[in-house]
Amino acid sequence: MAKLYFHYSTMNAGKSTALLQASHNYREGGMATYLLTAQFDTRAGEGRIASRIGIGEPADTFNPAEDMFAKVSLRLAQGPAACIFIDEAQFLTRDQVWQLARVVDDLGVPVMCYGLRVDFRGELFPGSAALLALADEMREVRTICACGRKATMVVRKGPDGRALKDGAQVLIGGNETYVSLCRRHWREAVGDGT
């Protein structure tokens, strides 16, 4: 039975590594997969899912204006895919998450989404909020704060290295821009004493 999965975490937890490993496992078993990532995230090159540990694979891309049900249907018309893998799923729109739910329900193909749960302000991304509401199964990919506690939050660093409180929700970056922290250290970093 196909399901919609949401694997979520903070930055540097290994979400892309887990996605690439799961896709590899399908292919090792002789099954094709279909990989997608956000079009505007070109850190590893356009149309590429890559992990910080050095592994990567080519992928198709999606943008907020695309119908994900139509996109997946078009791919399936070219040949079977045992599983659909979505990296950077936080950048999906609410409508796109519903479209992926239709892929699962109407086409019978599992969809595994990997992405951030919250932004640097501690607010849900629209795609993540929809996935939290609609996913059949959710799995947390864990990483740790420098203190050893589970990291559940992320701060965005400004040019001076200090945590920013405001700004656009989306700013593509890596270790030079973001740090994963536990809630307590996130609150300290952003000056939230309440």
C-alpha positions in Angstrom: 0.0 0.0 0.0 1.5 3.3 -1.1 2.0 6.1 1.5 3.0 9.7 1.7 6.1 10.0 3.9 7.6 13.1 5.5 11.2 12.8 6.7 12.0 16.1 8.5 14.7 17.7 10.5 17.0 20.7 10.8 20.0 21.5 8.7 22.9 19.0 8.6 20.9 16.0 9.8 21.6 13.8 6.8 18.2 14.1 5.0 19.7 14.1 1.5 22.0 11.3 2.5 19.0 9.2 3.7 17.1 10.0 0.5 20.0 9.0 -1.7 20.5 5.8 0.2 16.8 4.8 0.0 16.8 5.5 -3.7 19.9 3.4 -4.1 18.3 0.5 -2.2 15.3 0.5 -4.7 17.7 0.6 -7.7 19.8 -2.2 -6.2 16.6 -4.3 -6.2 16.0 -3.6 -9.8 13.3 -0.9 -9.3 13.4 2.6 -10.9 13.0 5.7 -8.8 12.1 9.3 -9.7 14.1 12.0 -7.8 13.0 15.7 -7.6 14.4 18.7 -5.9 13.6 22.4 -5.7 14.6 24.2 -9.0 16.1 27.3 -7.3 18.4 25.3 -4.9 21.5 25.1 -7.1 24.1 24.6 -4.4 25.1 21.2 -5.8 24.2 22.3 -9.4 20.8 22.6 -11.0 18.9 19.4 -11.0 21.2 17.6 -8.5 20.6 16.2 -5.0 23.8 16.1 -3.1 24.8 15.4 0.5 27.5 17.2 2.5 29.3 13.8 2.8 30.0 13.9 -0.9 27.4 11.7 -2.6 24.9 12.9 -5.2 22.5 12.0 -8.0 20.9 13.9 -10.9 17.3 14.8 -10.3 14.4 16.5 -12.0 13.3 19.8 -10.5 10.1 21.4 -9.4 9.0 25.0 -9.0 6.0 26.4 -7.1 3.9 26.8 -10.2 4.1 23.2 -11.3 1.3 20.6 -10.9 3.1 17.7 -9.1 0.4 15.2 -10.0 0.8 16.0 -13.7 4.6 16.0 -13.5 4.7 12.6 -11.8 2.0 11.2 -14.2 4.1 12.3 -17.2 7.2 10.6 -15.7 5.2 7.4 -15.1 4.0 7.4 -18.7 7.7 7.0 -19.7 8.1 3.9 -17.6 7.5 2.6 -14.1 8.9 4.2 -10.9 8.7 2.2 -7.7 9.0 5.3 -5.5 9.0 9.1 -5.9 11.7 11.0 -3.8 11.3 14.7 -3.1 14.3 16.6 -1.6 13.9 20.1 -0.1 10.2 19.3 0.4 9.7 22.4 2.6 9.6 24.4 -0.7 6.5 22.6 -2.0 3.3 24.6 -1.9 0.2 23.4 0.0 -1.4 22.5 -3.3 1.6 20.6 -4.4 1.5 18.4 -1.3 -2.2 17.7 -2.0 -1.1 16.8 -5.6 1.5 14.4 -4.2 -1.2 12.8 -1.9 -3.2 12.2 -5.1 -0.1 10.5 -6.6 -0.2 8.1 -3.6 -4.0 7.6 -3.5 -4.8 7.5 -7.2 -1.6 6.2 -8.8 -0.6 3.9 -6.0 3.1 5.1 -5.9 4.8 5.9 -2.6 6.1 9.4 -2.2 9.0 10.1 0.2 9.5 13.8 1.0 12.6 15.0 2.8 12.8 18.6 4.2 13.1 21.1 7.0 10.3 21.4 9.4 10.8 25.0 10.6 12.7 28.1 9.4 15.2 30.3 11.2 12.3 32.1 12.9 10.9 28.9 14.3 7.9 29.0 11.9 6.7 26.1 9.7 7.4 26.3 6.0 4.2 26.0 4.0 5.2 22.7 2.4 6.2 21.3 5.8 2.9 22.4 7.4 0.9 20.6 4.7 3.1 17.5 5.0 2.6 17.4 8.7 -1.1 17.6 8.1 -1.4 15.1 5.2 1.5 12.6 5.5 0.6 9.0 6.3 3.9 8.6 8.1 6.4 11.1 9.5 9.9 10.3 10.6 12.3 12.7 12.3 15.9 12.6 11.1 17.8 13.6 14.2 20.9 15.7 14.6 22.4 17.3 17.7 23.1 20.7 19.1 26.7 21.5 20.2 25.5 20.9 23.7 24.6 17.3 22.9 20.7 17.7 23.0 18.6 17.0 20.0 18.6 19.9 17.6 15.1 21.0 16.6 15.7 24.6 15.5 18.0 26.5 13.2 19.4 30.0 13.3 20.5 32.0 10.3 23.7 33.9 10.8 24.3 37.4 9.6 27.6 38.7 8.2 28.8 39.4 11.8 28.1 35.8 12.8 25.1 36.7 15.0 21.7 35.1 14.8 19.2 37.0 12.7 15.6 37.4 13.8 14.1 38.8 10.6 14.3 38.3 6.9 12.9 36.4 4.0 11.9 32.9 4.9 13.9 31.4 2.1 17.6 32.0 1.7 19.6 29.2 0.2 22.7 28.4 2.2 24.7 25.8 4.1 27.0 25.7 7.1 28.2 29.3 6.4 24.6 30.5 6.9 22.8 28.2 9.2 23.4 26.4 12.5 21.2 23.7 14.0 20.5 24.1 17.7 18.3 22.7 20.5 15.3 25.0 21.4 17.1 26.4 24.5 20.2 27.4 22.6 18.1 28.8 19.7 16.2 31.0 22.2 19.5 32.2 23.7 20.9 32.9 20.2 17.9 34.9 19.1 17.5 36.7 22.4 14.1 35.2 23.3 14.1 35.1 27.1 10.3 34.4 27.4 
